Structure formats: structure tokens, C-alpha cells
Amino acid sequence: MSTPALTVNADATLAVSHEDVQVTVVDGVATISGQIRDTSLIPLVARLIRAVEGVVDVTFEVTGPARVGARPANAPSPDVP
């Protein structure tokens, strides 16, 4: 039996904007997706979410902050003509 998906917004006190991170729970599996400014918080977030009654697992589909001057992975090196 499948539990309907529940979507909630993340709390800004965890160094994330509620517009940047989404939490979706389906069949007890919480999926965190979006962008987190401080990726060192991921283990803490996982522990907090696992403590919620009914949550059986947590998965992450997040990215960290964009680095200033960073190139996309498929961009050619600046010294290649």
C-alpha cells in the first residue's frame, strides 16, 4: 500500500531558504532536494529527520552553494583554444 506524498518546506534556521529545499515523504522515505548553503549540516539534517515517527529512511538530492568563478564540469579549460 502506498502512502500519499507529503511535501513540506525546510526551516530557514538550518541555513537553508525554504524556497531552496524541499522535503518529500513517500512510504516513510524522506527525500531532501534542492540547494543547501552549508553541506556540513547534511548529517545533522539526516539525524533529525530519521527521528520523526514514521520515517524509515532519508535520501538526499542536494547541491552545495555555487563557488565564485566555478566552471561547469563539461566546460573546456580556459587555456584550451
PDB file of N, CA, C and O in Angstrom:
ATOM      1  N   MET A   1       0.852  -1.184   0.000  1.00  0.00           N
ATOM      2  CA  MET A   1       0.000   0.000   0.000  1.00  0.00           C
ATOM      3  C   MET A   1       0.889   1.237   0.000  1.00  0.00           C
ATOM      4  O   MET A   1       1.841   1.318   0.776  1.00  0.00           O
ATOM      5  N   SER A   2       0.595   2.164  -0.835  1.00  0.00           N
ATOM      6  CA  SER A   2       1.404   3.368  -0.976  1.00  0.00           C
ATOM      7  C   SER A   2       0.806   4.519  -0.181  1.00  0.00           C
ATOM      8  O   SER A   2      -0.395   4.781  -0.244  1.00  0.00           O
ATOM      9  N   THR A   3       1.667   5.200   0.570  1.00  0.00           N
ATOM     10  CA  THR A   3       1.254   6.384   1.310  1.00  0.00           C
ATOM     11  C   THR A   3       1.346   7.585   0.380  1.00  0.00           C
ATOM     12  O   THR A   3       2.333   7.711  -0.344  1.00  0.00           O
ATOM     13  N   PRO A   4       0.364   8.465   0.372  1.00  0.00           N
ATOM     14  CA  PRO A   4       0.452   9.651  -0.491  1.00  0.00           C
ATOM     15  C   PRO A   4       1.672  10.498  -0.142  1.00  0.00           C
ATOM     16  O   PRO A   4       2.103  10.542   1.010  1.00  0.00           O
ATOM     17  N   ALA A   5       2.210  11.155  -1.133  1.00  0.00           N
ATOM     18  CA  ALA A   5       3.373  12.023  -0.921  1.00  0.00           C
ATOM     19  C   ALA A   5       2.975  13.225  -0.090  1.00  0.00           C
ATOM     20  O   ALA A   5       1.883  13.772  -0.243  1.00  0.00           O
ATOM     21  N   LEU A   6       3.871  13.625   0.784  1.00  0.00           N
ATOM     22  CA  LEU A   6       3.677  14.808   1.618  1.00  0.00           C
ATOM     23  C   LEU A   6       4.842  15.735   1.354  1.00  0.00           C
ATOM     24  O   LEU A   6       5.993  15.316   1.472  1.00  0.00           O
ATOM     25  N   THR A   7       4.583  16.966   1.003  1.00  0.00           N
ATOM     26  CA  THR A   7       5.646  17.919   0.733  1.00  0.00           C
ATOM     27  C   THR A   7       5.572  19.032   1.757  1.00  0.00           C
ATOM     28  O   THR A   7       4.513  19.623   1.972  1.00  0.00           O
ATOM     29  N   VAL A   8       6.711  19.318   2.394  1.00  0.00           N
ATOM     30  CA  VAL A   8       6.795  20.398   3.366  1.00  0.00           C
ATOM     31  C   VAL A   8       8.002  21.247   3.047  1.00  0.00           C
ATOM     32  O   VAL A   8       8.901  20.806   2.330  1.00  0.00           O
ATOM     33  N   ASN A   9       8.035  22.452   3.566  1.00  0.00           N
ATOM     34  CA  ASN A   9       9.173  23.340   3.357  1.00  0.00           C
ATOM     35  C   ASN A   9      10.169  23.200   4.497  1.00  0.00           C
ATOM     36  O   ASN A   9       9.780  22.982   5.645  1.00  0.00           O
ATOM     37  N   ALA A  10      11.467  23.327   4.180  1.00  0.00           N
ATOM     38  CA  ALA A  10      12.509  23.280   5.200  1.00  0.00           C
ATOM     39  C   ALA A  10      12.499  24.579   6.001  1.00  0.00           C
ATOM     40  O   ALA A  10      12.054  25.617   5.513  1.00  0.00           O
ATOM     41  N   ASP A  11      12.984  24.510   7.210  1.00  0.00           N
ATOM     42  CA  ASP A  11      13.022  25.664   8.104  1.00  0.00           C
ATOM     43  C   ASP A  11      14.298  26.470   7.853  1.00  0.00           C
ATOM     44  O   ASP A  11      15.379  25.891   7.748  1.00  0.00           O
ATOM     45  N   ALA A  12      14.189  27.777   7.757  1.00  0.00           N
ATOM     46  CA  ALA A  12      15.334  28.638   7.480  1.00  0.00           C
ATOM     47  C   ALA A  12      16.386  28.594   8.584  1.00  0.00           C
ATOM     48  O   ALA A  12      17.514  29.034   8.359  1.00  0.00           O
ATOM     49  N   THR A  13      16.060  28.083   9.759  1.00  0.00           N
ATOM     50  CA  THR A  13      17.047  28.030  10.839  1.00  0.00           C
ATOM     51  C   THR A  13      18.139  27.015  10.563  1.00  0.00           C
ATOM     52  O   THR A  13      19.136  26.993  11.285  1.00  0.00           O
ATOM     53  N   LEU A  14      17.996  26.181   9.559  1.00  0.00           N
ATOM     54  CA  LEU A  14      19.024  25.202   9.216  1.00  0.00           C
ATOM     55  C   LEU A  14      19.918  25.712   8.090  1.00  0.00           C
ATOM     56  O   LEU A  14      20.445  24.911   7.317  1.00  0.00           O
ATOM     57  N   ALA A  15      20.097  27.002   7.983  1.00  0.00           N
ATOM     58  CA  ALA A  15      20.958  27.630   6.982  1.00  0.00           C
ATOM     59  C   ALA A  15      20.501  27.327   5.561  1.00  0.00           C
ATOM     60  O   ALA A  15      21.316  27.233   4.643  1.00  0.00           O
ATOM     61  N   VAL A  16      19.208  27.179   5.393  1.00  0.00           N
ATOM     62  CA  VAL A  16      18.640  26.992   4.071  1.00  0.00           C
ATOM     63  C   VAL A  16      17.428  27.895   3.943  1.00  0.00           C
ATOM     64  O   VAL A  16      16.792  28.260   4.931  1.00  0.00           O
ATOM     65  N   SER A  17      17.133  28.238   2.730  1.00  0.00           N
ATOM     66  CA  SER A  17      15.926  29.005   2.464  1.00  0.00           C
ATOM     67  C   SER A  17      14.817  28.017   2.132  1.00  0.00           C
ATOM     68  O   SER A  17      15.056  27.028   1.438  1.00  0.00           O
ATOM     69  N   HIS A  18      13.612  28.273   2.617  1.00  0.00           N
ATOM     70  CA  HIS A  18      12.517  27.356   2.324  1.00  0.00           C
ATOM     71  C   HIS A  18      12.207  27.301   0.832  1.00  0.00           C
ATOM     72  O   HIS A  18      11.566  26.353   0.377  1.00  0.00           O
ATOM     73  N   GLU A  19      12.641  28.285   0.068  1.00  0.00           N
ATOM     74  CA  GLU A  19      12.467  28.240  -1.378  1.00  0.00           C
ATOM     75  C   GLU A  19      13.500  27.342  -2.027  1.00  0.00           C
ATOM     76  O   GLU A  19      13.289  26.886  -3.151  1.00  0.00           O
ATOM     77  N   ASP A  20      14.620  27.070  -1.351  1.00  0.00           N
ATOM     78  CA  ASP A  20      15.732  26.324  -1.934  1.00  0.00           C
ATOM     79  C   ASP A  20      15.693  24.825  -1.665  1.00  0.00           C
ATOM     80  O   ASP A  20      16.311  24.053  -2.399  1.00  0.00           O
ATOM     81  N   VAL A  21      14.977  24.400  -0.623  1.00  0.00           N
ATOM     82  CA  VAL A  21      14.987  22.992  -0.224  1.00  0.00           C
ATOM     83  C   VAL A  21      13.559  22.486  -0.065  1.00  0.00           C
ATOM     84  O   VAL A  21      12.705  23.162   0.509  1.00  0.00           O
ATOM     85  N   GLN A  22      13.317  21.288  -0.584  1.00  0.00           N
ATOM     86  CA  GLN A  22      12.025  20.648  -0.441  1.00  0.00           C
ATOM     87  C   GLN A  22      12.228  19.296   0.245  1.00  0.00           C
ATOM     88  O   GLN A  22      13.233  18.620   0.026  1.00  0.00           O
ATOM     89  N   VAL A  23      11.267  18.918   1.070  1.00  0.00           N
ATOM     90  CA  VAL A  23      11.272  17.616   1.725  1.00  0.00           C
ATOM     91  C   VAL A  23      10.006  16.901   1.282  1.00  0.00           C
ATOM     92  O   VAL A  23       8.898  17.391   1.497  1.00  0.00           O
ATOM     93  N   THR A  24      10.178  15.743   0.663  1.00  0.00           N
ATOM     94  CA  THR A  24       9.054  14.942   0.214  1.00  0.00           C
ATOM     95  C   THR A  24       9.132  13.588   0.903  1.00  0.00           C
ATOM     96  O   THR A  24      10.201  12.979   0.948  1.00  0.00           O
ATOM     97  N   VAL A  25       8.013  13.109   1.442  1.00  0.00           N
ATOM     98  CA  VAL A  25       7.978  11.825   2.128  1.00  0.00           C
ATOM     99  C   VAL A  25       6.991  10.913   1.413  1.00  0.00           C
ATOM    100  O   VAL A  25       5.819  11.254   1.252  1.00  0.00           O
ATOM    101  N   VAL A  26       7.477   9.747   0.985  1.00  0.00           N
ATOM    102  CA  VAL A  26       6.637   8.740   0.341  1.00  0.00           C
ATOM    103  C   VAL A  26       6.975   7.396   0.970  1.00  0.00           C
ATOM    104  O   VAL A  26       8.134   6.983   0.979  1.00  0.00           O
ATOM    105  N   ASP A  27       5.971   6.720   1.490  1.00  0.00           N
ATOM    106  CA  ASP A  27       6.148   5.407   2.128  1.00  0.00           C
ATOM    107  C   ASP A  27       7.232   5.427   3.195  1.00  0.00           C
ATOM    108  O   ASP A  27       7.977   4.457   3.336  1.00  0.00           O
ATOM    109  N   GLY A  28       7.328   6.502   3.939  1.00  0.00           N
ATOM    110  CA  GLY A  28       8.289   6.601   5.030  1.00  0.00           C
ATOM    111  C   GLY A  28       9.691   7.017   4.627  1.00  0.00           C
ATOM    112  O   GLY A  28      10.556   7.168   5.489  1.00  0.00           O
ATOM    113  N   VAL A  29       9.936   7.205   3.337  1.00  0.00           N
ATOM    114  CA  VAL A  29      11.247   7.626   2.856  1.00  0.00           C
ATOM    115  C   VAL A  29      11.205   9.122   2.583  1.00  0.00           C
ATOM    116  O   VAL A  29      10.468   9.583   1.712  1.00  0.00           O
ATOM    117  N   ALA A  30      12.005   9.879   3.338  1.00  0.00           N
ATOM    118  CA  ALA A  30      12.075  11.332   3.171  1.00  0.00           C
ATOM    119  C   ALA A  30      13.165  11.651   2.152  1.00  0.00           C
ATOM    120  O   ALA A  30      14.304  11.205   2.295  1.00  0.00           O
ATOM    121  N   THR A  31      12.821  12.411   1.143  1.00  0.00           N
ATOM    122  CA  THR A  31      13.795  12.849   0.142  1.00  0.00           C
ATOM    123  C   THR A  31      13.970  14.345   0.271  1.00  0.00           C
ATOM    124  O   THR A  31      13.007  15.106   0.166  1.00  0.00           O
ATOM    125  N   ILE A  32      15.215  14.768   0.501  1.00  0.00           N
ATOM    126  CA  ILE A  32      15.555  16.175   0.624  1.00  0.00           C
ATOM    127  C   ILE A  32      16.176  16.584  -0.705  1.00  0.00           C
ATOM    128  O   ILE A  32      17.148  15.970  -1.144  1.00  0.00           O
ATOM    129  N   SER A  33      15.637  17.600  -1.345  1.00  0.00           N
ATOM    130  CA  SER A  33      16.174  18.037  -2.628  1.00  0.00           C
ATOM    131  C   SER A  33      16.302  19.552  -2.643  1.00  0.00           C
ATOM    132  O   SER A  33      15.586  20.264  -1.939  1.00  0.00           O
ATOM    133  N   GLY A  34      17.230  20.026  -3.462  1.00  0.00           N
ATOM    134  CA  GLY A  34      17.440  21.460  -3.604  1.00  0.00           C
ATOM    135  C   GLY A  34      18.867  21.858  -3.312  1.00  0.00           C
ATOM    136  O   GLY A  34      19.792  21.066  -3.487  1.00  0.00           O
ATOM    137  N   GLN A  35      19.044  23.098  -2.863  1.00  0.00           N
ATOM    138  CA  GLN A  35      20.383  23.633  -2.608  1.00  0.00           C
ATOM    139  C   GLN A  35      20.533  24.001  -1.143  1.00  0.00           C
ATOM    140  O   GLN A  35      19.690  24.692  -0.573  1.00  0.00           O
ATOM    141  N   ILE A  36      21.628  23.526  -0.536  1.00  0.00           N
ATOM    142  CA  ILE A  36      21.943  23.815   0.864  1.00  0.00           C
ATOM    143  C   ILE A  36      23.214  24.645   0.891  1.00  0.00           C
ATOM    144  O   ILE A  36      24.213  24.281   0.271  1.00  0.00           O
ATOM    145  N   ARG A  37      23.178  25.764   1.610  1.00  0.00           N
ATOM    146  CA  ARG A  37      24.356  26.636   1.690  1.00  0.00           C
ATOM    147  C   ARG A  37      25.498  26.003   2.463  1.00  0.00           C
ATOM    148  O   ARG A  37      26.661  26.234   2.132  1.00  0.00           O
ATOM    149  N   ASP A  38      25.200  25.213   3.479  1.00  0.00           N
ATOM    150  CA  ASP A  38      26.236  24.605   4.314  1.00  0.00           C
ATOM    151  C   ASP A  38      26.049  23.093   4.294  1.00  0.00           C
ATOM    152  O   ASP A  38      25.265  22.552   5.074  1.00  0.00           O
ATOM    153  N   THR A  39      26.769  22.405   3.400  1.00  0.00           N
ATOM    154  CA  THR A  39      26.590  20.966   3.241  1.00  0.00           C
ATOM    155  C   THR A  39      27.080  20.176   4.453  1.00  0.00           C
ATOM    156  O   THR A  39      26.788  18.985   4.564  1.00  0.00           O
ATOM    157  N   SER A  40      27.808  20.806   5.352  1.00  0.00           N
ATOM    158  CA  SER A  40      28.238  20.101   6.569  1.00  0.00           C
ATOM    159  C   SER A  40      27.043  19.793   7.475  1.00  0.00           C
ATOM    160  O   SER A  40      27.166  19.002   8.411  1.00  0.00           O
ATOM    161  N   LEU A  41      25.893  20.408   7.205  1.00  0.00           N
ATOM    162  CA  LEU A  41      24.687  20.163   8.000  1.00  0.00           C
ATOM    163  C   LEU A  41      23.932  18.907   7.579  1.00  0.00           C
ATOM    164  O   LEU A  41      22.992  18.503   8.263  1.00  0.00           O
ATOM    165  N   ILE A  42      24.321  18.283   6.471  1.00  0.00           N
ATOM    166  CA  ILE A  42      23.586  17.127   5.964  1.00  0.00           C
ATOM    167  C   ILE A  42      23.482  16.001   6.997  1.00  0.00           C
ATOM    168  O   ILE A  42      22.386  15.470   7.175  1.00  0.00           O
ATOM    169  N   PRO A  43      24.564  15.605   7.691  1.00  0.00           N
ATOM    170  CA  PRO A  43      24.408  14.542   8.698  1.00  0.00           C
ATOM    171  C   PRO A  43      23.436  14.923   9.825  1.00  0.00           C
ATOM    172  O   PRO A  43      22.672  14.078  10.293  1.00  0.00           O
ATOM    173  N   LEU A  44      23.460  16.174  10.258  1.00  0.00           N
ATOM    174  CA  LEU A  44      22.537  16.634  11.294  1.00  0.00           C
ATOM    175  C   LEU A  44      21.095  16.579  10.791  1.00  0.00           C
ATOM    176  O   LEU A  44      20.202  16.116  11.501  1.00  0.00           O
ATOM    177  N   VAL A  45      20.875  17.051   9.575  1.00  0.00           N
ATOM    178  CA  VAL A  45      19.538  17.035   8.989  1.00  0.00           C
ATOM    179  C   VAL A  45      19.035  15.589   8.885  1.00  0.00           C
ATOM    180  O   VAL A  45      17.875  15.307   9.188  1.00  0.00           O
ATOM    181  N   ALA A  46      19.906  14.684   8.459  1.00  0.00           N
ATOM    182  CA  ALA A  46      19.510  13.274   8.339  1.00  0.00           C
ATOM    183  C   ALA A  46      19.101  12.709   9.694  1.00  0.00           C
ATOM    184  O   ALA A  46      18.091  12.012   9.798  1.00  0.00           O
ATOM    185  N   ARG A  47      19.882  13.007  10.733  1.00  0.00           N
ATOM    186  CA  ARG A  47      19.554  12.519  12.077  1.00  0.00           C
ATOM    187  C   ARG A  47      18.217  13.067  12.566  1.00  0.00           C
ATOM    188  O   ARG A  47      17.402  12.332  13.124  1.00  0.00           O
ATOM    189  N   LEU A  48      18.001  14.360  12.354  1.00  0.00           N
ATOM    190  CA  LEU A  48      16.751  14.985  12.797  1.00  0.00           C
ATOM    191  C   LEU A  48      15.544  14.388  12.078  1.00  0.00           C
ATOM    192  O   LEU A  48      14.510  14.128  12.692  1.00  0.00           O
ATOM    193  N   ILE A  49      15.687  14.176  10.777  1.00  0.00           N
ATOM    194  CA  ILE A  49      14.564  13.642  10.010  1.00  0.00           C
ATOM    195  C   ILE A  49      14.301  12.187  10.379  1.00  0.00           C
ATOM    196  O   ILE A  49      13.144  11.774  10.463  1.00  0.00           O
ATOM    197  N   ARG A  50      15.360  11.401  10.601  1.00  0.00           N
ATOM    198  CA  ARG A  50      15.169   9.994  10.993  1.00  0.00           C
ATOM    199  C   ARG A  50      14.481   9.870  12.347  1.00  0.00           C
ATOM    200  O   ARG A  50      13.883   8.835  12.641  1.00  0.00           O
ATOM    201  N   ALA A  51      14.556  10.909  13.173  1.00  0.00           N
ATOM    202  CA  ALA A  51      13.921  10.892  14.490  1.00  0.00           C
ATOM    203  C   ALA A  51      12.410  11.114  14.407  1.00  0.00           C
ATOM    204  O   ALA A  51      11.701  10.919  15.395  1.00  0.00           O
ATOM    205  N   VAL A  52      11.917  11.517  13.246  1.00  0.00           N
ATOM    206  CA  VAL A  52      10.490  11.755  13.077  1.00  0.00           C
ATOM    207  C   VAL A  52       9.772  10.411  12.971  1.00  0.00           C
ATOM    208  O   VAL A  52      10.157   9.550  12.180  1.00  0.00           O
ATOM    209  N   GLU A  53       8.733  10.245  13.773  1.00  0.00           N
ATOM    210  CA  GLU A  53       7.967   8.999  13.766  1.00  0.00           C
ATOM    211  C   GLU A  53       7.428   8.713  12.368  1.00  0.00           C
ATOM    212  O   GLU A  53       6.826   9.581  11.737  1.00  0.00           O
ATOM    213  N   GLY A  54       7.647   7.501  11.894  1.00  0.00           N
ATOM    214  CA  GLY A  54       7.159   7.091  10.586  1.00  0.00           C
ATOM    215  C   GLY A  54       8.205   7.173   9.489  1.00  0.00           C
ATOM    216  O   GLY A  54       8.031   6.562   8.434  1.00  0.00           O
ATOM    217  N   VAL A  55       9.285   7.910   9.707  1.00  0.00           N
ATOM    218  CA  VAL A  55      10.350   7.999   8.704  1.00  0.00           C
ATOM    219  C   VAL A  55      11.242   6.771   8.852  1.00  0.00           C
ATOM    220  O   VAL A  55      11.740   6.484   9.941  1.00  0.00           O
ATOM    221  N   VAL A  56      11.442   6.042   7.739  1.00  0.00           N
ATOM    222  CA  VAL A  56      12.268   4.840   7.772  1.00  0.00           C
ATOM    223  C   VAL A  56      13.609   5.026   7.082  1.00  0.00           C
ATOM    224  O   VAL A  56      14.538   4.255   7.323  1.00  0.00           O
ATOM    225  N   ASP A  57      13.727   6.038   6.225  1.00  0.00           N
ATOM    226  CA  ASP A  57      14.997   6.307   5.540  1.00  0.00           C
ATOM    227  C   ASP A  57      15.000   7.741   5.036  1.00  0.00           C
ATOM    228  O   ASP A  57      13.951   8.371   4.903  1.00  0.00           O
ATOM    229  N   VAL A  58      16.195   8.245   4.757  1.00  0.00           N
ATOM    230  CA  VAL A  58      16.359   9.605   4.241  1.00  0.00           C
ATOM    231  C   VAL A  58      17.292   9.534   3.037  1.00  0.00           C
ATOM    232  O   VAL A  58      18.349   8.907   3.105  1.00  0.00           O
ATOM    233  N   THR A  59      16.906  10.173   1.939  1.00  0.00           N
ATOM    234  CA  THR A  59      17.784  10.289   0.782  1.00  0.00           C
ATOM    235  C   THR A  59      17.986  11.769   0.478  1.00  0.00           C
ATOM    236  O   THR A  59      17.126  12.601   0.768  1.00  0.00           O
ATOM    237  N   PHE A  60      19.132  12.081  -0.109  1.00  0.00           N
ATOM    238  CA  PHE A  60      19.462  13.472  -0.425  1.00  0.00           C
ATOM    239  C   PHE A  60      19.706  13.639  -1.907  1.00  0.00           C
ATOM    240  O   PHE A  60      20.416  12.849  -2.529  1.00  0.00           O
ATOM    241  N   GLU A  61      19.115  14.668  -2.460  1.00  0.00           N
ATOM    242  CA  GLU A  61      19.339  15.091  -3.847  1.00  0.00           C
ATOM    243  C   GLU A  61      19.625  16.587  -3.786  1.00  0.00           C
ATOM    244  O   GLU A  61      18.875  17.397  -4.331  1.00  0.00           O
ATOM    245  N   VAL A  62      20.727  16.945  -3.113  1.00  0.00           N
ATOM    246  CA  VAL A  62      21.036  18.355  -2.866  1.00  0.00           C
ATOM    247  C   VAL A  62      22.362  18.736  -3.492  1.00  0.00           C
ATOM    248  O   VAL A  62      23.208  17.891  -3.788  1.00  0.00           O
ATOM    249  N   THR A  63      22.515  20.033  -3.682  1.00  0.00           N
ATOM    250  CA  THR A  63      23.780  20.593  -4.134  1.00  0.00           C
ATOM    251  C   THR A  63      24.216  21.633  -3.124  1.00  0.00           C
ATOM    252  O   THR A  63      23.398  22.184  -2.387  1.00  0.00           O
ATOM    253  N   GLY A  64      25.500  21.892  -3.098  1.00  0.00           N
ATOM    254  CA  GLY A  64      26.031  22.932  -2.236  1.00  0.00           C
ATOM    255  C   GLY A  64      25.966  24.263  -2.957  1.00  0.00           C
ATOM    256  O   GLY A  64      25.446  24.349  -4.069  1.00  0.00           O
ATOM    257  N   PRO A  65      26.486  25.291  -2.331  1.00  0.00           N
ATOM    258  CA  PRO A  65      26.463  26.617  -2.953  1.00  0.00           C
ATOM    259  C   PRO A  65      27.375  26.653  -4.174  1.00  0.00           C
ATOM    260  O   PRO A  65      28.383  25.948  -4.233  1.00  0.00           O
ATOM    261  N   ALA A  66      27.014  27.471  -5.131  1.00  0.00           N
ATOM    262  CA  ALA A  66      27.869  27.654  -6.303  1.00  0.00           C
ATOM    263  C   ALA A  66      29.116  28.410  -5.885  1.00  0.00           C
ATOM    264  O   ALA A  66      29.036  29.426  -5.194  1.00  0.00           O
ATOM    265  N   ARG A  67      30.268  27.910  -6.308  1.00  0.00           N
ATOM    266  CA  ARG A  67      31.515  28.606  -5.983  1.00  0.00           C
ATOM    267  C   ARG A  67      31.736  29.740  -6.972  1.00  0.00           C
ATOM    268  O   ARG A  67      31.458  29.605  -8.164  1.00  0.00           O
ATOM    269  N   VAL A  68      32.232  30.844  -6.470  1.00  0.00           N
ATOM    270  CA  VAL A  68      32.507  32.001  -7.317  1.00  0.00           C
ATOM    271  C   VAL A  68      33.606  31.613  -8.310  1.00  0.00           C
ATOM    272  O   VAL A  68      34.665  31.127  -7.912  1.00  0.00           O
ATOM    273  N   GLY A  69      33.352  31.829  -9.583  1.00  0.00           N
ATOM    274  CA  GLY A  69      34.332  31.530 -10.617  1.00  0.00           C
ATOM    275  C   GLY A  69      34.362  30.068 -11.016  1.00  0.00           C
ATOM    276  O   GLY A  69      35.208  29.682 -11.823  1.00  0.00           O
ATOM    277  N   ALA A  70      33.489  29.252 -10.494  1.00  0.00           N
ATOM    278  CA  ALA A  70      33.474  27.824 -10.831  1.00  0.00           C
ATOM    279  C   ALA A  70      32.941  27.638 -12.246  1.00  0.00           C
ATOM    280  O   ALA A  70      32.023  28.336 -12.677  1.00  0.00           O
ATOM    281  N   ARG A  71      33.543  26.673 -12.967  1.00  0.00           N
ATOM    282  CA  ARG A  71      33.088  26.337 -14.314  1.00  0.00           C
ATOM    283  C   ARG A  71      32.236  25.082 -14.244  1.00  0.00           C
ATOM    284  O   ARG A  71      32.475  24.227 -13.391  1.00  0.00           O
ATOM    285  N   PRO A  72      31.257  24.951 -15.113  1.00  0.00           N
ATOM    286  CA  PRO A  72      30.511  23.696 -15.184  1.00  0.00           C
ATOM    287  C   PRO A  72      31.483  22.558 -15.523  1.00  0.00           C
ATOM    288  O   PRO A  72      32.509  22.781 -16.167  1.00  0.00           O
ATOM    289  N   ALA A  73      31.150  21.345 -15.086  1.00  0.00           N
ATOM    290  CA  ALA A  73      32.040  20.195 -15.258  1.00  0.00           C
ATOM    291  C   ALA A  73      32.399  19.943 -16.715  1.00  0.00           C
ATOM    292  O   ALA A  73      33.505  19.477 -16.991  1.00  0.00           O
ATOM    293  N   ASN A  74      31.513  20.234 -17.653  1.00  0.00           N
ATOM    294  CA  ASN A  74      31.781  19.959 -19.060  1.00  0.00           C
ATOM    295  C   ASN A  74      32.376  21.152 -19.803  1.00  0.00           C
ATOM    296  O   ASN A  74      32.559  21.081 -21.018  1.00  0.00           O
ATOM    297  N   ALA A  75      32.681  22.240 -19.108  1.00  0.00           N
ATOM    298  CA  ALA A  75      33.247  23.436 -19.745  1.00  0.00           C
ATOM    299  C   ALA A  75      34.716  23.200 -20.055  1.00  0.00           C
ATOM    300  O   ALA A  75      35.427  22.606 -19.244  1.00  0.00           O
ATOM    301  N   PRO A  76      35.186  23.654 -21.216  1.00  0.00           N
ATOM    302  CA  PRO A  76      36.600  23.481 -21.550  1.00  0.00           C
ATOM    303  C   PRO A  76      37.473  24.329 -20.648  1.00  0.00           C
ATOM    304  O   PRO A  76      37.051  25.365 -20.135  1.00  0.00           O
ATOM    305  N   SER A  77      38.690  23.869 -20.468  1.00  0.00           N
ATOM    306  CA  SER A  77      39.661  24.607 -19.666  1.00  0.00           C
ATOM    307  C   SER A  77      39.920  25.953 -20.327  1.00  0.00           C
ATOM    308  O   SER A  77      39.942  26.037 -21.555  1.00  0.00           O
ATOM    309  N   PRO A  78      40.118  27.020 -19.532  1.00  0.00           N
ATOM    310  CA  PRO A  78      40.325  28.351 -20.130  1.00  0.00           C
ATOM    311  C   PRO A  78      41.570  28.437 -20.997  1.00  0.00           C
ATOM    312  O   PRO A  78      41.643  29.309 -21.863  1.00  0.00           O
ATOM    313  N   ASP A  79      42.561  27.557 -20.795  1.00  0.00           N
ATOM    314  CA  ASP A  79      43.780  27.622 -21.585  1.00  0.00           C
ATOM    315  C   ASP A  79      43.717  26.749 -22.833  1.00  0.00           C
ATOM    316  O   ASP A  79      44.709  26.641 -23.553  1.00  0.00           O
ATOM    317  N   VAL A  80      42.555  26.114 -23.110  1.00  0.00           N
ATOM    318  CA  VAL A  80      42.396  25.306 -24.326  1.00  0.00           C
ATOM    319  C   VAL A  80      41.768  26.189 -25.386  1.00  0.00           C
ATOM    320  O   VAL A  80      40.702  26.763 -25.167  1.00  0.00           O
ATOM    321  N   PRO A  81      42.437  26.305 -26.563  1.00  0.00           N
ATOM    322  CA  PRO A  81      41.893  27.185 -27.619  1.00  0.00           C
ATOM    323  C   PRO A  81      40.623  26.673 -28.227  1.00  0.00           C
ATOM    324  O   PRO A  81      40.064  27.311 -29.119  1.00  0.00           O
TER     325      PRO A  81
END
